[in-house]
Amino acid sequence: MQEYEIRIFRADNTTEAILEMQHLNDHAAIRAAQKIAEARPFEVWRDLDCIYGRTRDPIPPSPNRRAA
């Protein structure tokens, strides 16, 4: 089991909750966080590494950008 921290955010980007949990792997931690957070934004941390969330999500391409 590994230790994880789940951070759930409000719409104004302030922290709503910080939960510490143990899970078998990263995938299990992310799935649990998705269920807990529902539609709210969240991050999942293992030690000092953000394994899922706003700091890990790639920036989507601009809808106004034309393909080359």
N, C-alpha and C positions, 0 to 999 in steps of 0.2 A: 504494500500500500504506500502511496505517495501523498504528501501534504499539498493541498491546493488552496488558493485564496480566490474567491469569487467576489468581484466588485460590481454592484448594480448601480446604475446612474439614473437620475431624473432627466426629464426633458431639457432642463437648463444646464445639464452637464455636472451638476453637483452630485456627490455621492449619497445614495439612498441607503445602501447596506454593504457591509463587508462580512463575508462568511468564510470560515475556515473549515475545510472538509478533507477527508481522505478518500482517495479513489484508486482503483487498480492501475489506471493509465490516463493519458491526456484525453483520449476520446471519451472515456466515461465521465471525466470531470466537465468537459465541454457540454455533453448531453445533459448532465444534471443542471448545469448553469442555465442552459436554454429553457429548461422546464421551470426553474425557479424565477428567472427574469421575465418570463412570458414575452411581451413585446418590448420591454425596456432594454436599452443598450447595456452591455456588460463586458467585462474582461475576465479572463481566467489566467491566474499566475501560478507558476511552479517555481518556488524559490524566488530568484530575482528576474526570471524570464516570463514575459507575457507570452502565453502560448495561443491566446485567442482574444480578439477584441479590437478596439479602435486603434491601438498602437501597432497591431499586426495586420490589419486589413489593408490590402493594396488600394491605392487611390484609383477609382474607376475612371475610364477615359471620358473626356468631355463629350456630351452628346452633339456639340457643335463642331467637333473635330472631324475633318474629312480623312478617309482612308487614303494611304499613299498609293 
